Amino acid sequence: MSDASFPLLSEKNDNTEYGSQAVPSWDDLKGQYEKRWAQQKEKFQTQLKCNFFALTERYASGKQEIFMLCVPERLEKLYLSAFLELFQSQYTPHVGEVERLAGKKVKRLYITLPNTYHD
């Protein structure tokens, strides 16, 4: 018997909680996904702001690492776009090369801060 002829749900694993639910419209599902991304984006940008102000409180200058990004590859473009959206070009926001850290792929996010007023 081929794999395609087996039922998708066995009697033991029948998940009846979804049996009474209607499949949402495409637009409703897209809206749910967009809402979830908006929440994740806000959380990410809040963390970037916290890291930014931590750097400015100690009068950091020059190229500074602001975040180490470790997200699934399918979400990477969204996070990078949210990073670049937050910082104006004067901060020279840029993304480092892919690195392996503890067996995971990471990219370091950098900004450049103005020089401080000491020698």
Contacts in CASP RR format, 6 or more apart in sequence:
PFRMAT RR
TARGET T0000
AUTHOR 0000-0000-0000
METHOD contacts of the structure
MODEL  1
MSDASFPLLSEKNDNTEYGSQAVPSWDDLKGQYEKRWAQQKEKFQTQLKC
NFFALTERYASGKQEIFMLCVPERLEKLYLSAFLELFQSQYTPHVGEVER
LAGKKVKRLYITLPNTYHD
9 15 0 8 1.000
24 32 0 8 1.000
37 78 0 8 1.000
41 78 0 8 1.000
41 82 0 8 1.000
44 79 0 8 1.000
44 82 0 8 1.000
44 83 0 8 1.000
45 82 0 8 1.000
45 85 0 8 1.000
45 86 0 8 1.000
47 67 0 8 1.000
48 66 0 8 1.000
48 67 0 8 1.000
48 83 0 8 1.000
48 86 0 8 1.000
48 109 0 8 1.000
49 86 0 8 1.000
51 66 0 8 1.000
51 67 0 8 1.000
52 66 0 8 1.000
52 111 0 8 1.000
55 64 0 8 1.000
55 66 0 8 1.000
55 113 0 8 1.000
56 113 0 8 1.000
59 116 0 8 1.000
59 118 0 8 1.000
60 113 0 8 1.000
60 116 0 8 1.000
61 113 0 8 1.000
61 114 0 8 1.000
61 115 0 8 1.000
61 116 0 8 1.000
62 112 0 8 1.000
62 113 0 8 1.000
62 114 0 8 1.000
62 115 0 8 1.000
63 92 0 8 1.000
63 110 0 8 1.000
63 111 0 8 1.000
63 112 0 8 1.000
64 110 0 8 1.000
64 111 0 8 1.000
64 112 0 8 1.000
64 113 0 8 1.000
65 108 0 8 1.000
65 109 0 8 1.000
65 110 0 8 1.000
66 109 0 8 1.000
66 110 0 8 1.000
66 111 0 8 1.000
67 83 0 8 1.000
67 108 0 8 1.000
67 109 0 8 1.000
68 101 0 8 1.000
68 106 0 8 1.000
68 107 0 8 1.000
68 108 0 8 1.000
68 109 0 8 1.000
69 76 0 8 1.000
69 79 0 8 1.000
69 80 0 8 1.000
69 83 0 8 1.000
69 95 0 8 1.000
69 106 0 8 1.000
69 107 0 8 1.000
69 108 0 8 1.000
69 109 0 8 1.000
70 101 0 8 1.000
70 104 0 8 1.000
70 105 0 8 1.000
70 106 0 8 1.000
71 79 0 8 1.000
73 105 0 8 1.000
76 107 0 8 1.000
80 95 0 8 1.000
80 107 0 8 1.000
83 93 0 8 1.000
83 95 0 8 1.000
83 109 0 8 1.000
84 93 0 8 1.000
86 93 0 8 1.000
87 93 0 8 1.000
87 111 0 8 1.000
91 111 0 8 1.000
91 112 0 8 1.000
91 113 0 8 1.000
92 110 0 8 1.000
92 111 0 8 1.000
92 112 0 8 1.000
93 109 0 8 1.000
93 110 0 8 1.000
93 111 0 8 1.000
94 109 0 8 1.000
94 110 0 8 1.000
94 111 0 8 1.000
95 107 0 8 1.000
95 108 0 8 1.000
95 109 0 8 1.000
95 110 0 8 1.000
96 107 0 8 1.000
96 108 0 8 1.000
96 109 0 8 1.000
96 110 0 8 1.000
97 107 0 8 1.000
98 105 0 8 1.000
98 106 0 8 1.000
98 107 0 8 1.000
99 105 0 8 1.000
99 106 0 8 1.000
99 107 0 8 1.000
99 108 0 8 1.000
100 106 0 8 1.000
END
